[in-house]
Amino acid sequence: MRTLLSAAHSEANEGASRNESRTDLRARLERSMRGALKAELQRLEAGLPFLATTGSAAPFIGLFGTVWGIMNSFTAIASQKDTSLAVVAPGIAEALFVTALGLAAAIPAVMAYNQIAVSLGRGANRGNTTITELARRLSQPQSDTQARSAGGAEPLRAGASL
């Protein structure tokens, strides 16, 4: 929020001497704040590709380990010509261990990715709504704003718009 207000403030100060219409001022303020919101969202999304890659690749790495362990079991069976548990167990244990590691990496990564992506989406929606409202308020003539504050401001209520 602070970033959006800073962007709007900077833009308003830079364009104060332009003698432009309220519509033009509002468009400039919105454009500036949307740029700030986009930059902030990109900064917050920086770790998402790693989580997505971990969540999608880790099960395949676990599957590769499973195949490798089963191949080792079959190789041991072939070389010793015996199918006893002592021959097969090490390869199967290796297969299950690598599968478990893949799942242990993938499940939290997918959960974190989904939680962060949803939170960022909600934040972007709230940010866009806030930008529209701020631009509307900031582009109002000073006399409108002063008249409203002189008439006594209503307290904010839960669910009420700003």
Order of alpha helices (4+ residues) and beta strands (2+ residues): alpha-alpha-alpha-alpha-alpha
